[in-house]
Amino acid sequence: MPLAKLFYGIYILLRWPLVIVGPSGVGKGTLIAKIREGFAGRFGFSVSHTTRKPRPGEVHGEAYNFVDMETMQKELKIPGRFLEHATVHGNLYGTSQEAVEKVRQRGQICILDVDVQGARQIKKIHSDFNYLFIAPPSVESLEKRLRARGTETEEKIQTRLRNARSEIDFYKENVDFFNDVLVNDDLGLASSRALDLMRSWYPELVQQAMDAPDERVLLVSCFVMLRVVDLGGCLRIPTSILRSPRFIGGP
């Protein structure tokens, strides 16, 4: 096996997922789509579970795994089933370990879209993940976006705004919690900034046009990550990943 491909196989198992946090209506979904478009095939979205009803155009298994309250509550009782879960706007949301593993098995960087509650749960276990907060230019602009959806009752809009103020207060009071904060005022500028951050956090993305990853970049990346990853917790490599084409043959 060429050395670069071996390094790449190790690297994809160690690189940290991207945790995107922000209030409802701030444009997280749009920016996630821009990141995935900007680095085609490099990022995979972890599909969360939720008990809320689908919005128009949302597809089960793509936007969310839509489940009923009884099913969700039963699954939450299974130890290790979920990486995080929270009650948001009266509905249960959660990120399953299986959803994250599916993305990793494809050799992709996993994107998790969670709220502050979920991010705090994840960071207790995985402090070295990359955490990005998406902020609105103002609460007033966020309210306009929520009303423009035309899918929420007045009660739900007010609930989302209260939660948004709480999340914004959290990031302002905990500046070291997130790796960076991105204000989504202008979509074009915010998208460009998001892509720049991805190149900074995941060095191999700048070489995606090359036939093979640079051995020196991957060797240094692997060495650094091996020094900081908790080998007893984070680094658990399933046999399915070791046998995957991405691990064996590289990109």
C-alpha positions as CSV (number, residue, x, y, z in Angstrom):
1,M,0.0,0.0,0.0
2,P,1.5,3.4,-1.0
3,L,2.5,5.4,2.1
4,A,0.3,8.4,1.2
5,K,-2.8,6.1,1.0
6,L,-1.9,4.5,4.4
7,F,-1.7,7.9,5.9
8,Y,-5.0,8.9,4.3
9,G,-6.7,5.8,5.7
10,I,-5.5,6.6,9.2
11,Y,-6.3,10.3,8.8
12,I,-10.0,9.9,7.9
13,L,-10.5,7.8,11.0
14,L,-9.0,10.5,13.3
15,R,-10.1,13.8,11.8
16,W,-12.8,15.5,13.9
17,P,-16.4,16.0,12.9
18,L,-17.7,19.5,12.3
19,V,-20.4,20.6,14.8
20,I,-22.5,23.5,13.6
21,V,-24.6,25.3,16.1
22,G,-27.0,28.2,15.8
23,P,-30.6,29.3,16.4
24,S,-33.5,28.2,14.3
25,G,-33.8,30.3,11.1
26,V,-30.2,31.5,11.1
27,G,-29.4,29.6,7.8
28,K,-27.5,26.6,9.1
29,G,-29.0,24.3,6.5
30,T,-28.1,26.7,3.6
31,L,-24.5,27.1,4.8
32,I,-24.1,23.3,5.3
33,A,-25.3,22.9,1.7
34,K,-22.7,25.5,0.5
35,I,-19.9,23.7,2.4
36,R,-20.9,20.3,0.8
37,E,-21.2,21.9,-2.6
38,G,-17.8,23.6,-2.2
39,F,-16.0,20.4,-1.3
40,A,-18.0,17.8,-3.3
41,G,-17.9,14.4,-1.7
42,R,-15.7,15.5,1.2
43,F,-18.4,16.2,3.8
44,G,-21.3,14.0,4.8
45,F,-24.3,15.1,6.8
46,S,-25.3,13.3,10.0
47,V,-29.1,12.8,9.7
48,S,-30.6,13.5,13.1
49,H,-33.8,12.1,14.6
50,T,-36.7,14.4,15.5
51,T,-40.3,14.0,16.7
52,R,-41.4,17.2,14.9
53,K,-43.5,17.1,11.7
54,P,-41.7,17.4,8.4
55,R,-41.9,20.9,6.7
56,P,-42.8,21.1,3.0
57,G,-40.1,19.6,0.9
58,E,-38.3,17.8,3.7
59,V,-37.6,14.1,3.0
60,H,-37.4,11.4,5.7
61,G,-33.8,10.1,5.9
62,E,-32.4,13.2,4.3
63,A,-33.4,16.3,6.3
64,Y,-34.2,14.3,9.4
65,N,-35.2,10.8,10.5
66,F,-38.8,11.7,11.5
67,V,-40.1,9.5,14.3
68,D,-43.0,9.6,16.7
69,M,-42.5,10.5,20.4
70,E,-43.0,7.0,21.7
71,T,-40.3,5.5,19.4
72,M,-37.9,8.3,20.2
73,Q,-38.3,7.9,23.9
74,K,-37.7,4.1,23.7
75,E,-34.5,4.6,21.6
76,L,-33.2,7.2,24.1
77,K,-33.3,4.6,26.8
78,I,-30.8,2.4,24.9
79,P,-27.3,3.0,26.3
80,G,-24.9,4.5,23.7
81,R,-27.6,4.9,21.1
82,F,-27.4,8.7,20.9
83,L,-24.4,11.0,20.9
84,E,-26.6,13.8,22.1
85,H,-30.3,14.6,22.4
86,A,-32.4,17.6,23.5
87,T,-35.9,18.9,23.8
88,V,-36.2,21.9,21.5
89,H,-39.4,23.9,20.9
90,G,-41.4,21.0,22.5
91,N,-39.9,18.3,20.2
92,L,-37.2,15.8,20.8
93,Y,-34.0,15.9,18.6
94,G,-31.0,13.6,18.7
95,T,-27.9,12.5,16.9
96,S,-27.4,8.8,16.8
97,Q,-24.0,7.1,16.9
98,E,-25.1,5.1,13.9
99,A,-25.7,8.2,11.8
100,V,-22.2,9.6,12.5
101,E,-20.6,6.2,11.8
102,K,-22.3,5.9,8.4
103,V,-20.7,9.2,7.4
104,R,-17.2,8.1,8.6
105,Q,-17.5,4.7,6.9
106,R,-17.9,6.7,3.6
107,G,-14.6,8.4,4.4
108,Q,-16.2,11.8,4.7
109,I,-16.0,14.5,7.3
110,C,-19.1,14.3,9.4
111,I,-21.3,17.5,9.8
112,L,-23.5,17.6,12.9
113,D,-26.3,20.3,13.0
114,V,-27.2,20.6,16.7
115,D,-28.4,23.3,19.2
116,V,-26.5,24.6,22.2
117,Q,-27.8,21.8,24.4
118,G,-26.6,19.1,22.1
119,A,-23.2,20.8,21.5
120,R,-22.6,21.0,25.2
121,Q,-23.3,17.3,25.6
122,I,-21.0,16.4,22.7
123,K,-18.2,18.6,24.0
124,K,-18.1,16.9,27.3
125,I,-17.0,13.7,25.5
126,H,-15.4,15.1,22.3
127,S,-13.8,18.5,23.2
128,D,-11.5,18.3,20.1
129,F,-14.3,18.4,17.5
130,N,-14.6,21.6,15.5
131,Y,-17.4,23.8,16.8
132,L,-18.8,26.6,14.6
133,F,-21.6,29.0,15.8
134,I,-23.8,30.6,13.1
135,A,-25.2,33.9,14.4
136,P,-27.8,36.2,12.9
137,P,-26.9,39.9,12.4
138,S,-29.6,40.7,14.9
139,V,-32.6,39.1,16.6
140,E,-34.8,41.4,14.6
141,S,-33.5,40.0,11.3
142,L,-33.9,36.5,12.6
143,E,-37.5,37.2,13.4
144,K,-38.1,38.4,9.8
145,R,-36.6,35.1,8.5
146,L,-38.8,33.0,10.7
147,R,-41.9,34.9,9.7
148,A,-40.9,34.7,6.0
149,R,-41.0,30.9,6.2
150,G,-44.8,31.0,6.7
151,T,-44.7,27.6,8.4
152,E,-44.9,28.7,12.1
153,T,-47.6,29.8,14.4
154,E,-47.1,33.0,16.4
155,E,-46.6,30.9,19.5
156,K,-43.9,28.8,17.9
157,I,-42.2,31.9,16.5
158,Q,-42.0,33.5,20.0
159,T,-40.7,30.2,21.4
160,R,-38.0,30.1,18.7
161,L,-37.0,33.7,19.4
162,R,-36.7,33.1,23.1
163,N,-34.5,30.1,22.5
164,A,-32.5,32.1,20.0
165,R,-31.8,34.8,22.5
166,S,-30.6,32.2,25.0
167,E,-28.3,30.6,22.4
168,I,-26.8,33.9,21.4
169,D,-26.2,34.8,25.0
170,F,-24.5,31.4,25.5
171,Y,-21.9,32.0,22.7
172,K,-21.3,35.6,23.9
173,E,-20.7,34.4,27.5
174,N,-18.6,31.4,26.4
175,V,-16.3,32.7,23.7
176,D,-13.9,29.8,24.1
177,F,-16.5,27.1,23.6
178,F,-16.6,27.6,19.8
179,N,-13.6,27.4,17.4
180,D,-15.2,30.4,15.5
181,V,-18.4,32.4,15.1
182,L,-19.8,33.2,11.7
183,V,-22.4,36.0,11.3
184,N,-24.8,35.1,8.5
185,D,-25.6,38.6,7.3
186,D,-24.7,38.3,3.6
187,L,-25.0,34.7,2.2
188,G,-22.2,35.1,-0.3
189,L,-19.8,36.5,2.3
190,A,-20.8,34.0,4.9
191,S,-20.4,31.1,2.5
192,S,-17.0,32.3,1.4
193,R,-15.9,32.6,5.1
194,A,-17.3,29.1,5.9
195,L,-15.2,27.6,3.0
196,D,-12.1,29.4,4.3
197,L,-12.6,28.0,7.8
198,M,-13.0,24.4,6.4
199,R,-9.7,24.8,4.5
200,S,-8.1,25.9,7.7
201,W,-9.5,23.2,9.9
202,Y,-9.1,20.3,7.4
203,P,-5.8,20.8,5.5
204,E,-6.4,18.0,3.1
205,L,-9.2,20.0,1.4
206,V,-6.8,22.3,-0.2
207,Q,-5.3,19.3,-2.1
208,Q,-8.6,17.7,-3.2
209,A,-7.7,18.4,-6.9
210,M,-4.5,16.3,-6.6
211,D,-4.4,12.7,-7.6
212,A,-3.1,11.7,-4.1
213,P,-2.8,13.4,-0.8
214,D,0.6,14.9,0.2
215,E,2.4,12.4,2.4
216,R,4.0,15.1,4.5
217,V,0.7,16.9,5.3
218,L,-1.1,13.7,6.2
219,L,1.8,12.4,8.3
220,V,2.0,15.6,10.4
221,S,-1.8,15.6,10.7
222,C,-1.9,12.0,11.9
223,F,0.9,12.6,14.4
224,V,-0.7,15.7,15.9
225,M,-4.1,14.0,16.2
226,L,-2.6,10.8,17.7
227,R,-1.0,12.9,20.4
228,V,-4.3,14.5,21.5
229,V,-7.0,11.9,20.8
230,D,-8.1,9.8,23.7
231,L,-7.2,6.3,22.5
232,G,-9.5,4.7,25.1
233,G,-12.5,6.7,24.0
234,C,-12.5,8.5,20.7
235,L,-10.4,6.1,18.7
236,R,-12.5,3.0,18.3
237,I,-12.1,1.8,14.7
238,P,-14.8,-0.6,13.5
239,T,-13.8,-3.5,11.3
240,S,-16.2,-2.2,8.7
241,I,-14.1,1.0,8.3
242,L,-10.8,-0.9,8.2
243,R,-12.2,-3.0,5.3
244,S,-13.7,-0.1,3.4
245,P,-12.4,0.9,0.0
246,R,-11.6,4.4,1.2
247,F,-9.3,3.0,3.9
248,I,-7.7,0.4,1.8
249,G,-7.3,2.3,-1.4
250,G,-7.2,6.0,-0.5
251,P,-9.2,8.7,-2.2
